[in-house]
Amino acid sequence: MKRALLDLTAAELLAWLKAHGQPAMRARQLRRWVIQGQAESFEVMSDVPLALRLALAEKFVPLGTRVARHLEAPDGTHKLLLRLADGQLIECVLIQEDDRRTACISTQVGCGMGCVFCASGLNGVDRNLTTGEILEQLIRLRNLPGTAPAPAGTPSTRLTHIVVMGMGEPLANLESLFEALEVATAKEGLGIGARHITISTVGLPAKIRRLADLGKQYHLAVSLHAPNDALRNRIVPTNTKTGLAAILEAADYFFAKTGRQVTYEYVLLDNINDSPAHAEELARLLRGRRAHVNVIPFNTVEGLPYNSPTPAALAAFLEPLRRHGLSVKVRKRKGSTIDAACGQLRRRELSVVNIHPRQTQVNIH
Ligand code: SAH
């Protein structure tokens, strides 16, 4: 199998080029073509010698993912289902709002956290994505038709934000994610500001501390979904291993270290975690913290026994949070016509096409 260029470390690429009698500058040149120049074949790399292009094409591919599906919603949201070199499928989404172009990316094939309402984790986790596979989601979204190609050598400003909120638990694949984000933020990479990158985690305390110690300006979002351990253990099973107290302590450490306010995400599930009493408890839990709360009405997943709250329940949930002075936002729905919520399109694809060995287990209806 040919390796994707972005999966080679800088040292590996340099060593290969050296063995082929090439100067070190070629490494930057090649990466620039793929990352900034939208090159999807070696053929188009016009300032790379032909013999080298042919030698490269024998060993490598510029991009290792293929677009298995491309869906576009009327609101301008694009969703890509990407097939990886080993046949696995992942999803990524481009959300366009005003002057923002936000890429929502995955970090794992599936997810091992098992949140009961989430489509991504229904089959468990297959594997971590490589650095190249994480980067390629950004590049594929940036390269979508309808956008003018950036001339090689000029930093692309087309993606303005990244949310790591696709499939998988980002902090369970920390090394590859960090490497990919290094390229995403580099001037000679995608040039996206670190402050415009949000990493959403189920809440792994030790990994949150590592993220804090990185000294980057990434924004942290913690998926809380419940104001006490008893309820959170039911909704987010991995909570039995961590507990809310340790997660909040780690998040406080992140704030102290980085000065970046933490966002707490709260998926509202009808009749499960959406009562005004839950909101009061949540406000008490976050008291004294400079926290932001992102309320996300549940996005229905076929086959799962959960519902979105009614508009009245949503309003009644928000009232105590606001009264206690919390900064609260309700997440808007985007791209619902194209299964834009994480894991849904892949799951549909898996249940239609027999490409997954565990396909029979997908059927949970
Ligand atoms: N593993 C990370 C990223 C998950 S996706 C995390 O747990 O944060 C980002 C957010 O979407 C999480 O808060 C997740 O709980 C939420 N989510 C997952 N499925 C959802 C659904 N069907 N409707 C609404 N939000 C959902």
Residues whose N, C-alpha, C, O or C-beta is under 5 A from the ligand:
A	BS01	SAH	F117 C118 A119 V164 M165 G166 G168 E169 P170 S200 T201 V202 S223 E265 V267 I296 P297 F298 N299 V301 A341 C342
